[in-house]
Amino acid sequence: MKNFNIIVAIDNKGGIGKNGNLLWHISEDLRYFKKITNGCTVIMGRKTWESLPFKPLKNRRNIIMTNNFEYNTNTKAEVIHSLNEVFSKINDTETVFCIGGGKIYEQFLPYCDTIYITKVFADFEADTFFPNISEQHFSLIEKSPVYIDDNTNLKYQFCIYKR
């Protein structure tokens, strides 16, 4: 699949969430997410969709993947139920980002060429994790300096990996 990407923020142990919520709030990471995914198609699981404070994400095609065939968002977001359905609805010119959660990342990782990871240099109590990419033949191609968030004092870094 052309132009298929993942974007995620992880802690030192690969944690991405707990009880359906993010583990931290870093404003610059949210701005980065918006900049990178703006104008693209975003695919997410139902729990990720339900955790969004504003729905749908503006200036993006929002696709929700769920096993619940009766799920209805009452918004302009599209609901799909399988990888095959995603592949049939995405054209080769679309830039697609998988934005979570954990199960959705696992399903899409084999089809992904680029991963945008915000590494948060801290340990959080998490119940949802990003899969290990070391076995998937990804290489680090770019990384930012390490930044410190003014509000939380958390250290973080933007990294890009390519298959």
C-alpha positions in Angstrom: 0.0 0.0 0.0 1.4 3.4 -1.0 2.0 6.2 1.4 1.1 4.2 4.5 2.5 5.6 7.9 2.1 5.2 11.6 2.3 8.1 14.1 2.6 7.4 17.8 4.0 8.7 21.1 5.6 6.2 23.4 7.3 6.1 26.8 10.5 4.2 27.6 8.7 0.9 27.7 6.5 1.5 24.6 3.5 2.5 26.6 0.9 4.6 24.7 -2.1 4.7 27.0 -4.0 3.7 30.1 -7.7 3.3 30.5 -8.4 4.7 27.1 -6.4 7.9 27.7 -3.0 9.2 26.7 -0.3 9.0 29.4 0.8 12.7 29.1 0.0 16.0 27.5 2.8 17.6 25.6 1.5 20.5 23.5 4.3 20.4 21.0 3.7 16.7 20.3 0.0 17.5 19.6 1.1 20.3 17.2 3.5 17.9 15.6 0.8 15.3 15.2 -1.5 17.9 13.6 1.2 19.2 11.2 2.2 15.7 10.1 -1.3 14.3 9.6 -3.0 17.5 8.2 -4.7 16.8 4.9 -4.2 13.1 5.2 -6.4 10.1 5.9 -6.3 8.9 9.6 -7.3 5.4 10.6 -8.0 4.6 14.3 -9.7 2.1 16.5 -13.0 2.8 18.1 -11.5 3.5 21.6 -9.0 6.0 20.1 -11.9 7.7 18.3 -14.0 7.9 21.5 -11.0 9.4 23.4 -10.7 12.3 21.0 -11.8 15.6 22.5 -12.9 17.0 19.1 -14.4 14.8 16.4 -13.8 14.3 13.6 -10.2 15.5 13.3 -10.3 18.6 11.1 -8.9 18.6 7.5 -8.4 14.8 7.6 -10.4 11.9 6.3 -11.3 10.0 9.5 -11.7 6.3 9.4 -12.7 4.2 12.4 -12.0 0.5 12.5 -14.2 -1.6 14.8 -15.5 -5.1 15.1 -18.8 -3.7 16.1 -21.0 -3.8 13.0 -23.7 -1.7 14.7 -21.3 1.1 15.6 -22.4 4.6 14.4 -20.5 7.8 15.0 -23.2 10.2 13.9 -20.4 12.2 12.3 -18.7 12.4 8.9 -16.2 9.8 10.0 -16.3 6.5 8.1 -16.7 3.2 10.0 -15.0 0.0 8.6 -14.6 -3.5 10.0 -11.5 -5.1 8.5 -8.1 -4.6 6.9 -9.5 -5.7 3.6 -12.2 -3.0 3.8 -9.5 -0.4 4.5 -7.4 -1.5 1.6 -10.4 -1.4 -0.8 -11.4 2.1 0.3 -8.0 3.7 0.2 -6.6 4.9 -3.2 -2.9 4.8 -4.1 -2.6 8.6 -4.0 -3.8 9.0 -0.4 -1.3 9.5 2.4 -2.6 7.4 5.3 -1.7 7.5 9.0 -2.6 4.8 11.5 -3.1 6.8 14.8 -3.9 4.0 17.3 -4.6 2.3 19.5 -2.5 -0.7 20.3 -4.5 -3.4 18.4 -4.8 -1.2 15.3 -1.0 -0.5 15.3 -0.4 -4.3 15.5 -2.6 -4.9 12.5 -1.2 -2.2 10.3 2.5 -2.4 11.2 3.3 -5.0 8.5 1.9 -2.7 5.8 3.7 0.5 7.0 6.7 2.0 5.4 7.3 5.0 7.7 6.8 5.4 11.5 6.8 8.8 13.2 7.5 8.2 16.9 7.6 10.7 19.6 9.8 9.2 22.3 8.9 10.4 25.8 11.9 9.7 28.1 9.9 8.6 31.1 8.2 5.5 32.6 4.5 5.6 32.9 2.0 3.0 34.1 0.4 1.9 30.9 -2.1 -0.8 29.8 -1.6 -0.3 26.1 1.7 -0.6 24.2 3.1 0.0 20.8 4.6 -3.2 19.1 8.3 -3.7 19.1 9.6 -2.5 15.7 13.1 -3.9 15.9 12.0 -7.2 14.4 10.2 -5.4 11.5 13.3 -4.1 9.8 12.9 -0.4 10.4 15.8 1.9 10.5 16.0 5.3 12.2 16.5 7.9 9.5 15.9 11.2 11.3 15.7 12.4 14.9 15.2 15.8 16.4 17.1 17.2 19.4 15.8 16.2 22.8 13.3 18.8 24.0 11.9 19.5 27.4 8.2 20.3 27.8 7.7 23.6 29.7 4.5 22.4 31.5 5.5 18.8 32.5 9.3 18.9 32.3 9.1 15.7 30.3 12.0 15.1 27.8 10.9 14.0 24.4 12.3 13.6 20.9 10.7 13.2 17.4 12.0 10.2 15.4 11.3 8.9 11.9 11.8 5.3 11.0 11.7 3.7 7.5 11.4 0.1 6.4 
